[in-house]
Amino acid sequence: MTLEEARKKLEQFGQQHVLKYYEDLDESQRQELLTQIDETDFSVLANCKNLGKGEARGEFAPLAAMQVPEILERKDEFWAKGVEALISGKVAACLLAGGMGTRLGSDNPKGMYDIGLTKHVYIFQRIIENLLDTVKAAGGNYIRLFIMTSEKNNDATVAFLKEHNYFGYPEEKVTFFKQDMAPASDYEGRVYMESKSRISTSPNGNAGWYTSMLKAGLRDLILEEGIEWIDIFAVDNVLQRICDPCFVGATLTADVSCGAKVVRKNAPDEKVGVMCLEDGKPSIVEYYELSQEMMDARDENGDPAYNYGVILNYLFREKDLFEIAKKSLPLHVVEKKIPYIDDNANLIKPEKPNGCKFEQLVLDMIHMLDTCLPYEVVREHEFAPIKNKEGIDSVESARELCKLNGIEL
């Protein structure tokens, strides 16, 4: 993109201030800024006016989960079907690892955080060790592992995993791609600058992984390798089982577009999204959207009807995702604290929310599908999220759960 083309694009969206310090930049900084302007979708900024309005939701109804007793009863059946799919290369894994360890007090990618006590045990290490368990169950057949990074952490992530020899995973089976970024703005839709040469951006949400994969040209690889299913999972859960044969087999047996791992809620008001039906199609209702009536509702066994929280581990049928990608996912406007440079180019780190970020969410992907199987897993064995340094869903709680599962730290 030339300077003149950049000016025209910025003028179209009222963002001319982006070039305020252009003359102060060296040649490489100028080129980086022009490239960023070229790649940035400024049209999302018009959505600032929707902040706080929320999306209109449909009519909710319970969606029954496949529960642990049934899974155990049919374990051999599911296991055999899942192993068959894994050995034939029909299943891939996709790690969503675009985040930083900021809330843990680290400036590194979150996956590089060390939870070890007597030795090094990194989050990335735990995840790959879990995946290696699946490889062993599949007779040593390695599964294609996609790793989604962000522009902020890609180089550090790739270097770290190479330095540690991918914790025993073959390099030729690992494929990196970057998540698309969305601009961050003030409440009027004016983009912030994080430096003289960079527009402030943030990842485009946990539903942006598949379109980012397509943009990176990876569908050719998917088709070439005969991949039909992709298990996506977040970097912060150090206990999750990845592409495990029972989950794969149950999802394939149910002949659904998606399988979703869920855990039984530990309290009616636990802060997790809950699997449900919305206007007759699978969806997720956020904890703050649950009415008292929904929290009080009971199923035929007397258990809470909205009882299964998602843990961000989904098995998607890839051909269905490709159809979804032809449509537009809803865009969610989120209020956040966004560092920026002021009129004197001083970096300001706000102590309270000062603007908007724009995200697409997995719940919308699921709602665009016709069928989904909620698949119950035991919380203590598969759900140890690390979101905080201390307290609930923290490094501390994850360490205790790792010990409970016989993992040496």
C-alpha positions as a Markdown table, in Angstrom:
| # | Residue | x | y | z |
|---|---|---|---|---|
| 1 | Met | 0.0 | 0.0 | 0.0 |
| 2 | Thr | 1.3 | 3.4 | -0.9 |
| 3 | Leu | 1.1 | 6.5 | 1.4 |
| 4 | Glu | -1.6 | 8.0 | -0.9 |
| 5 | Glu | -3.7 | 4.8 | -0.9 |
| 6 | Ala | -3.4 | 4.7 | 2.9 |
| 7 | Arg | -4.6 | 8.4 | 3.2 |
| 8 | Lys | -7.6 | 7.6 | 1.0 |
| 9 | Lys | -8.5 | 4.6 | 3.1 |
| 10 | Leu | -8.2 | 6.4 | 6.4 |
| 11 | Glu | -10.1 | 9.4 | 5.1 |
| 12 | Gln | -13.0 | 7.1 | 4.1 |
| 13 | Phe | -13.3 | 5.9 | 7.8 |
| 14 | Gly | -12.3 | 9.2 | 9.5 |
| 15 | Gln | -9.1 | 7.8 | 10.9 |
| 16 | Gln | -6.6 | 10.3 | 9.4 |
| 17 | His | -4.8 | 10.7 | 12.8 |
| 18 | Val | -3.2 | 7.3 | 12.3 |
| 19 | Leu | -0.6 | 9.0 | 10.1 |
| 20 | Lys | 0.1 | 11.9 | 12.5 |
| 21 | Tyr | 3.7 | 10.8 | 13.2 |
| 22 | Tyr | 4.5 | 9.3 | 9.8 |
| 23 | Glu | 7.3 | 11.8 | 9.1 |
| 24 | Asp | 9.0 | 10.9 | 12.4 |
| 25 | Leu | 9.3 | 7.2 | 11.4 |
| 26 | Asp | 12.2 | 5.4 | 9.8 |
| 27 | Glu | 11.6 | 3.5 | 6.5 |
| 28 | Ser | 10.9 | 0.1 | 8.1 |
| 29 | Gln | 8.4 | 1.6 | 10.6 |
| 30 | Arg | 6.6 | 3.4 | 7.8 |
| 31 | Gln | 6.3 | 0.2 | 5.8 |
| 32 | Glu | 5.0 | -1.6 | 8.8 |
| 33 | Leu | 2.3 | 1.1 | 9.5 |
| 34 | Leu | 1.2 | 1.1 | 5.8 |
| 35 | Thr | 0.9 | -2.7 | 5.8 |
| 36 | Gln | -1.1 | -2.5 | 9.0 |
| 37 | Ile | -3.4 | 0.1 | 7.5 |
| 38 | Asp | -3.9 | -2.1 | 4.4 |
| 39 | Glu | -4.8 | -5.2 | 6.5 |
| 40 | Thr | -7.0 | -3.5 | 9.1 |
| 41 | Asp | -10.8 | -3.6 | 8.7 |
| 42 | Phe | -11.9 | -0.2 | 9.9 |
| 43 | Ser | -15.6 | -0.9 | 9.1 |
| 44 | Val | -16.0 | -2.7 | 12.5 |
| 45 | Leu | -15.6 | 0.6 | 14.3 |
| 46 | Ala | -19.1 | 1.7 | 13.4 |
| 47 | Asn | -20.3 | -1.0 | 15.9 |
| 48 | Cys | -19.2 | 1.2 | 18.9 |
| 49 | Lys | -22.7 | 2.5 | 19.0 |
| 50 | Asn | -23.9 | -1.0 | 19.9 |
| 51 | Leu | -21.9 | -1.1 | 23.1 |
| 52 | Gly | -24.0 | -2.1 | 26.0 |
| 53 | Lys | -27.0 | -3.0 | 23.8 |
| 54 | Gly | -26.1 | -6.6 | 23.5 |
| 55 | Glu | -27.5 | -9.0 | 20.9 |
| 56 | Ala | -31.2 | -9.8 | 20.9 |
| 57 | Arg | -31.4 | -13.4 | 22.0 |
| 58 | Gly | -34.1 | -16.0 | 21.1 |
| 59 | Glu | -36.1 | -18.4 | 23.2 |
| 60 | Phe | -34.0 | -20.7 | 25.3 |
| 61 | Ala | -34.8 | -24.3 | 26.1 |
| 62 | Pro | -32.7 | -27.0 | 27.8 |
| 63 | Leu | -30.3 | -29.2 | 25.7 |
| 64 | Ala | -29.6 | -32.6 | 27.4 |
| 65 | Ala | -26.0 | -33.7 | 27.7 |
| 66 | Met | -24.6 | -37.1 | 27.2 |
| 67 | Gln | -23.7 | -37.8 | 30.8 |
| 68 | Val | -20.8 | -39.7 | 32.4 |
| 69 | Pro | -22.7 | -42.9 | 33.2 |
| 70 | Glu | -23.8 | -43.4 | 29.6 |
| 71 | Ile | -20.3 | -42.6 | 28.3 |
| 72 | Leu | -18.8 | -45.2 | 30.6 |
| 73 | Glu | -21.4 | -47.8 | 29.6 |
| 74 | Arg | -20.7 | -47.2 | 25.9 |
| 75 | Lys | -16.9 | -46.6 | 26.3 |
| 76 | Asp | -15.7 | -49.5 | 24.2 |
| 77 | Glu | -18.0 | -48.6 | 21.4 |
| 78 | Phe | -17.0 | -44.9 | 21.4 |
| 79 | Trp | -13.3 | -45.7 | 21.9 |
| 80 | Ala | -13.1 | -48.1 | 18.9 |
| 81 | Lys | -14.8 | -45.6 | 16.6 |
| 82 | Gly | -12.7 | -42.7 | 17.8 |
| 83 | Val | -9.4 | -44.6 | 17.5 |
| 84 | Glu | -10.4 | -45.6 | 13.9 |
| 85 | Ala | -10.9 | -41.9 | 13.0 |
| 86 | Leu | -7.6 | -40.9 | 14.6 |
| 87 | Ile | -5.6 | -43.6 | 12.9 |
| 88 | Ser | -7.1 | -42.7 | 9.5 |
| 89 | Gly | -6.0 | -39.1 | 10.0 |
| 90 | Lys | -9.5 | -37.7 | 10.0 |
| 91 | Val | -9.1 | -35.6 | 13.2 |
| 92 | Ala | -6.8 | -32.6 | 13.8 |
| 93 | Ala | -6.2 | -30.5 | 16.9 |
| 94 | Cys | -6.2 | -26.7 | 17.1 |
| 95 | Leu | -4.7 | -24.9 | 20.1 |
| 96 | Leu | -5.9 | -21.3 | 20.6 |
| 97 | Ala | -2.8 | -19.7 | 21.9 |
| 98 | Gly | -3.0 | -16.0 | 21.0 |
| 99 | Gly | -3.1 | -14.7 | 24.5 |
| 100 | Met | -0.4 | -13.2 | 26.8 |
| 101 | Gly | 0.3 | -14.0 | 30.4 |
| 102 | Thr | -0.4 | -10.5 | 31.6 |
| 103 | Arg | -2.9 | -11.5 | 34.3 |
| 104 | Leu | -0.4 | -14.0 | 35.6 |
| 105 | Gly | 2.2 | -11.2 | 36.0 |
| 106 | Ser | 4.1 | -12.3 | 32.8 |
| 107 | Asp | 5.1 | -10.4 | 29.7 |
| 108 | Asn | 5.4 | -13.7 | 27.7 |
| 109 | Pro | 2.8 | -15.7 | 25.8 |
| 110 | Lys | 0.5 | -17.5 | 28.3 |
| 111 | Gly | 1.6 | -20.9 | 27.1 |
| 112 | Met | 5.1 | -20.2 | 28.3 |
| 113 | Tyr | 4.1 | -19.8 | 31.9 |
| 114 | Asp | 5.8 | -22.2 | 34.3 |
| 115 | Ile | 3.5 | -23.9 | 36.8 |
| 116 | Gly | 6.2 | -26.2 | 38.1 |
| 117 | Leu | 7.2 | -26.3 | 41.8 |
| 118 | Thr | 10.3 | -28.5 | 41.8 |
| 119 | Lys | 11.0 | -28.5 | 38.1 |
| 120 | His | 9.9 | -26.7 | 34.9 |
| 121 | Val | 6.4 | -27.5 | 33.8 |
| 122 | Tyr | 5.1 | -25.1 | 31.2 |
| 123 | Ile | 1.5 | -24.7 | 30.1 |
| 124 | Phe | 2.5 | -25.6 | 26.5 |
| 125 | Gln | 4.3 | -28.7 | 27.9 |
| 126 | Arg | 1.2 | -29.9 | 29.7 |
| 127 | Ile | -1.0 | -29.5 | 26.7 |
| 128 | Ile | 1.4 | -31.4 | 24.4 |
| 129 | Glu | 1.9 | -34.1 | 27.0 |
| 130 | Asn | -1.9 | -34.5 | 27.0 |
| 131 | Leu | -2.0 | -34.7 | 23.2 |
| 132 | Leu | 0.8 | -37.4 | 23.3 |
| 133 | Asp | -1.6 | -39.5 | 25.4 |
| 134 | Thr | -4.0 | -39.5 | 22.5 |
| 135 | Val | -1.2 | -40.3 | 20.1 |
| 136 | Lys | -0.3 | -43.3 | 22.2 |
| 137 | Ala | -4.0 | -44.4 | 22.2 |
| 138 | Ala | -4.0 | -44.1 | 18.4 |
| 139 | Gly | -1.1 | -46.6 | 18.1 |
| 140 | Gly | 1.5 | -43.9 | 17.7 |
| 141 | Asn | -0.2 | -42.0 | 14.8 |
| 142 | Tyr | 0.6 | -38.4 | 15.3 |
| 143 | Ile | -2.2 | -35.9 | 14.9 |
| 144 | Arg | -1.9 | -32.7 | 12.9 |
| 145 | Leu | -1.6 | -29.9 | 15.5 |
| 146 | Phe | -2.5 | -26.4 | 14.4 |
| 147 | Ile | -1.4 | -23.6 | 16.8 |
| 148 | Met | -3.1 | -20.2 | 16.5 |
| 149 | Thr | -0.9 | -17.4 | 17.7 |
| 150 | Ser | -1.4 | -13.6 | 17.5 |
| 151 | Glu | 0.8 | -10.9 | 16.0 |
| 152 | Lys | 1.8 | -10.0 | 19.6 |
| 153 | Asn | 3.1 | -13.4 | 20.6 |
| 154 | Asn | 3.8 | -15.4 | 17.4 |
| 155 | Asp | 7.6 | -15.0 | 17.3 |
| 156 | Ala | 8.1 | -15.8 | 21.0 |
| 157 | Thr | 5.7 | -18.8 | 20.8 |
| 158 | Val | 7.5 | -20.3 | 17.8 |
| 159 | Ala | 10.9 | -19.7 | 19.2 |
| 160 | Phe | 10.0 | -21.2 | 22.6 |
| 161 | Leu | 8.5 | -24.4 | 21.2 |
| 162 | Lys | 11.4 | -24.9 | 18.8 |
| 163 | Glu | 13.9 | -24.3 | 21.7 |
| 164 | His | 12.1 | -27.1 | 23.7 |
| 165 | Asn | 11.8 | -29.4 | 20.7 |
| 166 | Tyr | 8.0 | -29.1 | 20.8 |
| 167 | Phe | 8.1 | -31.2 | 24.1 |
| 168 | Gly | 8.5 | -34.4 | 22.1 |
| 169 | Tyr | 6.0 | -33.6 | 19.3 |
| 170 | Pro | 7.3 | -34.0 | 15.7 |
| 171 | Glu | 7.9 | -30.5 | 14.2 |
| 172 | Glu | 6.6 | -31.6 | 10.8 |
| 173 | Lys | 3.2 | -32.3 | 12.4 |
| 174 | Val | 2.9 | -28.7 | 13.9 |
| 175 | Thr | 1.5 | -25.8 | 11.8 |
| 176 | Phe | 1.3 | -22.3 | 13.1 |
| 177 | Phe | -1.0 | -19.5 | 11.9 |
| 178 | Lys | -1.8 | -16.1 | 13.2 |
| 179 | Gln | -5.2 | -14.9 | 14.4 |
| 180 | Asp | -6.7 | -12.0 | 12.6 |
| 181 | Met | -6.6 | -8.8 | 14.6 |
| 182 | Ala | -9.3 | -6.1 | 15.0 |
| 183 | Pro | -8.6 | -2.4 | 15.7 |
| 184 | Ala | -9.3 | -1.1 | 19.2 |
| 185 | Ser | -10.9 | 2.4 | 19.6 |
| 186 | Asp | -12.4 | 4.9 | 22.0 |
| 187 | Tyr | -16.1 | 5.1 | 22.5 |
| 188 | Glu | -16.6 | 7.3 | 19.4 |
| 189 | Gly | -14.9 | 4.8 | 17.1 |
| 190 | Arg | -11.6 | 6.6 | 16.8 |
| 191 | Val | -8.8 | 4.0 | 16.7 |
| 192 | Tyr | -6.2 | 4.2 | 19.4 |
| 193 | Met | -2.5 | 4.2 | 18.5 |
| 194 | Glu | -0.3 | 2.1 | 20.8 |
| 195 | Ser | 2.8 | 3.8 | 19.4 |
| 196 | Lys | 3.7 | 6.3 | 16.7 |
| 197 | Ser | 3.9 | 3.5 | 14.2 |
| 198 | Arg | 1.3 | 1.0 | 15.4 |
| 199 | Ile | -2.5 | 1.0 | 15.5 |
| 200 | Ser | -3.8 | -0.6 | 18.7 |
| 201 | Thr | -5.3 | -4.0 | 17.9 |
| 202 | Ser | -6.6 | -7.1 | 19.7 |
| 203 | Pro | -7.5 | -10.6 | 18.6 |
| 204 | Asn | -10.8 | -10.9 | 16.9 |
| 205 | Gly | -12.4 | -13.3 | 19.4 |
| 206 | Asn | -12.5 | -17.1 | 19.9 |
| 207 | Ala | -14.6 | -17.7 | 16.8 |
| 208 | Gly | -11.9 | -16.0 | 14.6 |
| 209 | Trp | -9.8 | -19.1 | 14.5 |
| 210 | Tyr | -11.3 | -20.8 | 11.5 |
| 211 | Thr | -11.5 | -17.7 | 9.2 |
| 212 | Ser | -7.9 | -17.0 | 10.3 |
| 213 | Met | -7.0 | -20.5 | 9.3 |
| 214 | Leu | -8.6 | -20.0 | 5.9 |
| 215 | Lys | -6.9 | -16.7 | 5.4 |
| 216 | Ala | -3.6 | -18.4 | 6.1 |
| 217 | Gly | -4.3 | -20.8 | 3.2 |
| 218 | Leu | -4.5 | -23.9 | 5.4 |
| 219 | Arg | -7.7 | -25.5 | 3.9 |
| 220 | Asp | -5.5 | -26.9 | 1.2 |
| 221 | Leu | -3.5 | -28.8 | 3.9 |
| 222 | Ile | -6.8 | -29.9 | 5.6 |
| 223 | Leu | -8.1 | -31.3 | 2.3 |
| 224 | Glu | -4.8 | -32.8 | 1.3 |
| 225 | Glu | -4.5 | -34.7 | 4.6 |
| 226 | Gly | -8.1 | -35.8 | 4.7 |
| 227 | Ile | -8.9 | -34.0 | 7.9 |
| 228 | Glu | -12.7 | -34.1 | 8.6 |
| 229 | Trp | -12.9 | -33.0 | 12.2 |
| 230 | Ile | -11.0 | -30.3 | 14.2 |
| 231 | Asp | -10.8 | -30.3 | 18.0 |
| 232 | Ile | -10.3 | -26.7 | 19.2 |
| 233 | Phe | -9.2 | -25.9 | 22.8 |
| 234 | Ala | -7.9 | -23.0 | 24.8 |
| 235 | Val | -4.3 | -22.6 | 26.0 |
| 236 | Asp | -5.2 | -22.0 | 29.7 |
| 237 | Asn | -6.7 | -25.5 | 30.6 |
| 238 | Val | -3.8 | -27.7 | 31.6 |
| 239 | Leu | -5.8 | -30.8 | 32.2 |
| 240 | Gln | -7.9 | -31.0 | 29.1 |
| 241 | Arg | -7.9 | -34.2 | 27.0 |
| 242 | Ile | -7.4 | -33.4 | 23.4 |
| 243 | Cys | -9.0 | -35.4 | 20.5 |
| 244 | Asp | -9.5 | -38.2 | 23.1 |
| 245 | Pro | -11.0 | -41.3 | 21.4 |
| 246 | Cys | -14.2 | -41.5 | 23.5 |
| 247 | Phe | -15.1 | -37.9 | 22.8 |
| 248 | Val | -14.3 | -38.3 | 19.1 |
| 249 | Gly | -16.2 | -41.6 | 18.9 |
| 250 | Ala | -19.3 | -40.3 | 20.7 |
| 251 | Thr | -19.5 | -37.2 | 18.5 |
| 252 | Leu | -19.2 | -39.3 | 15.3 |
| 253 | Thr | -21.7 | -41.9 | 16.5 |
| 254 | Ala | -24.2 | -39.1 | 17.3 |
| 255 | Asp | -23.8 | -37.8 | 13.7 |
| 256 | Val | -23.8 | -34.2 | 14.8 |
| 257 | Ser | -21.9 | -31.1 | 13.4 |
| 258 | Cys | -20.2 | -30.4 | 16.7 |
| 259 | Gly | -19.3 | -32.0 | 20.0 |
| 260 | Ala | -18.9 | -29.8 | 23.1 |
| 261 | Lys | -17.1 | -30.9 | 26.3 |
| 262 | Val | -19.1 | -29.7 | 29.3 |
| 263 | Val | -18.8 | -30.0 | 33.1 |
| 264 | Arg | -21.6 | -30.2 | 35.6 |
| 265 | Lys | -21.9 | -26.8 | 37.2 |
| 266 | Asn | -20.7 | -26.5 | 40.8 |
| 267 | Ala | -23.4 | -23.9 | 41.7 |
| 268 | Pro | -26.5 | -22.6 | 39.9 |
| 269 | Asp | -24.8 | -19.2 | 39.4 |
| 270 | Glu | -21.3 | -20.4 | 38.4 |
| 271 | Lys | -19.8 | -18.0 | 35.9 |
| 272 | Val | -19.7 | -20.3 | 32.9 |
| 273 | Gly | -21.6 | -20.4 | 29.7 |
| 274 | Val | -24.2 | -23.2 | 29.5 |
| 275 | Met | -25.2 | -25.4 | 26.6 |
| 276 | Cys | -28.8 | -24.9 | 25.6 |
| 277 | Leu | -31.2 | -24.6 | 22.7 |
| 278 | Glu | -32.0 | -21.2 | 21.3 |
| 279 | Asp | -34.9 | -21.0 | 18.9 |
| 280 | Gly | -34.5 | -24.8 | 18.5 |
| 281 | Lys | -30.9 | -24.7 | 17.5 |
| 282 | Pro | -27.8 | -25.4 | 19.7 |
| 283 | Ser | -26.4 | -22.4 | 21.5 |
| 284 | Ile | -24.7 | -21.2 | 24.7 |
| 285 | Val | -26.4 | -19.0 | 27.2 |
| 286 | Glu | -24.0 | -16.8 | 29.3 |
| 287 | Tyr | -24.2 | -17.1 | 33.0 |
| 288 | Tyr | -25.5 | -13.5 | 33.3 |
| 289 | Glu | -28.3 | -14.2 | 30.9 |
| 290 | Leu | -29.7 | -17.1 | 33.0 |
| 291 | Ser | -33.0 | -16.0 | 34.5 |
| 292 | Gln | -34.1 | -17.2 | 38.0 |
| 293 | Glu | -36.7 | -19.3 | 36.2 |
| 294 | Met | -34.0 | -21.0 | 34.1 |
| 295 | Met | -31.8 | -21.5 | 37.2 |
| 296 | Asp | -34.8 | -23.1 | 39.0 |
| 297 | Ala | -35.8 | -25.3 | 36.1 |
| 298 | Arg | -35.4 | -29.1 | 36.5 |
| 299 | Asp | -35.1 | -32.0 | 34.1 |
| 300 | Glu | -37.0 | -35.4 | 34.4 |
| 301 | Asn | -34.4 | -36.6 | 36.9 |
| 302 | Gly | -34.9 | -33.6 | 39.2 |
| 303 | Asp | -31.5 | -32.2 | 38.2 |
| 304 | Pro | -31.0 | -28.5 | 37.1 |
| 305 | Ala | -32.1 | -28.3 | 33.4 |
| 306 | Tyr | -29.3 | -25.8 | 32.6 |
| 307 | Asn | -26.6 | -27.7 | 34.4 |
| 308 | Tyr | -23.7 | -28.1 | 31.9 |
| 309 | Gly | -21.0 | -25.4 | 31.5 |
| 310 | Val | -18.8 | -25.3 | 28.4 |
| 311 | Ile | -15.0 | -25.5 | 28.9 |
| 312 | Leu | -13.9 | -24.3 | 25.4 |
| 313 | Asn | -13.2 | -27.7 | 23.9 |
| 314 | Tyr | -15.2 | -28.4 | 20.8 |
| 315 | Leu | -14.9 | -30.9 | 18.0 |
| 316 | Phe | -16.2 | -29.4 | 14.8 |
| 317 | Arg | -17.0 | -31.1 | 11.5 |
| 318 | Glu | -14.8 | -29.1 | 9.1 |
| 319 | Lys | -17.1 | -29.1 | 6.1 |
| 320 | Asp | -19.8 | -27.5 | 8.2 |
| 321 | Leu | -17.4 | -24.8 | 9.4 |
| 322 | Phe | -16.5 | -24.1 | 5.7 |
| 323 | Glu | -20.2 | -23.4 | 5.0 |
| 324 | Ile | -20.5 | -21.2 | 8.1 |
| 325 | Ala | -17.4 | -19.2 | 6.9 |
| 326 | Lys | -19.4 | -18.1 | 3.8 |
| 327 | Lys | -21.8 | -16.2 | 6.1 |
| 328 | Ser | -21.2 | -13.3 | 8.5 |
| 329 | Leu | -20.8 | -14.0 | 12.2 |
| 330 | Pro | -22.3 | -11.4 | 14.6 |
| 331 | Leu | -19.7 | -9.0 | 16.0 |
| 332 | His | -19.7 | -8.4 | 19.7 |
| 333 | Val | -18.5 | -5.0 | 21.2 |
| 334 | Val | -16.6 | -5.4 | 24.4 |
| 335 | Glu | -15.6 | -2.6 | 26.8 |
| 336 | Lys | -11.8 | -2.9 | 27.7 |
| 337 | Lys | -8.8 | -1.1 | 29.1 |
| 338 | Ile | -6.7 | -0.1 | 26.1 |
| 339 | Pro | -3.2 | 1.3 | 26.4 |
| 340 | Tyr | -2.6 | 4.2 | 23.9 |
| 341 | Ile | -0.4 | 7.2 | 23.2 |
| 342 | Asp | -1.8 | 10.7 | 24.0 |
| 343 | Asp | -1.4 | 13.8 | 21.9 |
| 344 | Asn | 2.2 | 14.2 | 23.0 |
| 345 | Ala | 3.0 | 10.5 | 22.1 |
| 346 | Asn | 3.2 | 9.5 | 25.8 |
| 347 | Leu | 2.1 | 5.9 | 26.5 |
| 348 | Ile | -1.0 | 5.9 | 28.8 |
| 349 | Lys | -2.1 | 2.7 | 30.6 |
| 350 | Pro | -5.7 | 3.3 | 31.7 |
| 351 | Glu | -6.9 | 2.0 | 35.1 |
| 352 | Lys | -10.5 | 1.7 | 33.9 |
| 353 | Pro | -12.1 | 0.8 | 30.6 |
| 354 | Asn | -11.6 | 3.5 | 28.0 |
| 355 | Gly | -12.9 | 2.0 | 24.8 |
| 356 | Cys | -14.0 | -0.8 | 22.5 |
| 357 | Lys | -12.7 | -4.1 | 21.2 |
| 358 | Phe | -14.5 | -6.2 | 18.7 |
| 359 | Glu | -14.9 | -10.0 | 18.9 |
| 360 | Gln | -16.6 | -12.9 | 17.2 |
| 361 | Leu | -17.6 | -15.7 | 19.6 |
| 362 | Val | -17.7 | -19.5 | 19.4 |
| 363 | Leu | -21.3 | -19.5 | 20.7 |
| 364 | Asp | -22.4 | -17.9 | 17.5 |
| 365 | Met | -20.6 | -20.5 | 15.4 |
| 366 | Ile | -22.4 | -23.2 | 17.3 |
| 367 | His | -25.7 | -21.5 | 16.9 |
| 368 | Met | -25.2 | -21.5 | 13.1 |
| 369 | Leu | -25.0 | -25.3 | 13.2 |
| 370 | Asp | -28.0 | -27.6 | 13.3 |
| 371 | Thr | -26.8 | -30.1 | 15.8 |
| 372 | Cys | -24.4 | -30.3 | 18.8 |
| 373 | Leu | -23.6 | -33.0 | 21.3 |
| 374 | Pro | -22.9 | -31.7 | 24.9 |
| 375 | Tyr | -20.5 | -34.4 | 26.3 |
| 376 | Glu | -20.0 | -34.5 | 30.0 |
| 377 | Val | -16.4 | -34.8 | 31.4 |
| 378 | Val | -15.4 | -35.0 | 35.1 |
| 379 | Arg | -14.4 | -31.5 | 36.2 |
| 380 | Glu | -11.6 | -32.7 | 38.5 |
| 381 | His | -9.9 | -34.7 | 35.7 |
| 382 | Glu | -10.4 | -32.3 | 32.7 |
| 383 | Phe | -10.9 | -28.7 | 33.8 |
| 384 | Ala | -8.1 | -26.8 | 35.4 |
| 385 | Pro | -8.2 | -23.3 | 33.8 |
| 386 | Ile | -5.5 | -20.8 | 34.6 |
| 387 | Lys | -7.0 | -17.3 | 34.4 |
| 388 | Asn | -5.6 | -15.7 | 37.5 |
| 389 | Lys | -2.4 | -15.9 | 39.6 |
| 390 | Glu | -4.3 | -16.7 | 42.8 |
| 391 | Gly | -7.8 | -17.8 | 43.9 |
| 392 | Ile | -10.5 | -19.2 | 41.7 |
| 393 | Asp | -9.3 | -20.6 | 38.3 |
| 394 | Ser | -5.7 | -19.8 | 39.1 |
| 395 | Val | -2.2 | -21.1 | 39.0 |
| 396 | Glu | -2.7 | -22.3 | 42.5 |
| 397 | Ser | -6.0 | -24.2 | 41.8 |
| 398 | Ala | -4.5 | -25.7 | 38.7 |
| 399 | Arg | -1.5 | -27.0 | 40.6 |
| 400 | Glu | -3.7 | -28.7 | 43.1 |
| 401 | Leu | -5.8 | -30.4 | 40.3 |
| 402 | Cys | -2.6 | -31.5 | 38.6 |
| 403 | Lys | -1.4 | -33.1 | 41.8 |
| 404 | Leu | -4.8 | -34.8 | 42.2 |
| 405 | Asn | -4.3 | -36.3 | 38.8 |
| 406 | Gly | -0.8 | -37.6 | 39.6 |
| 407 | Ile | 1.1 | -35.0 | 37.5 |
| 408 | Glu | 4.5 | -34.2 | 39.0 |
| 409 | Leu | 5.2 | -30.5 | 39.4 |
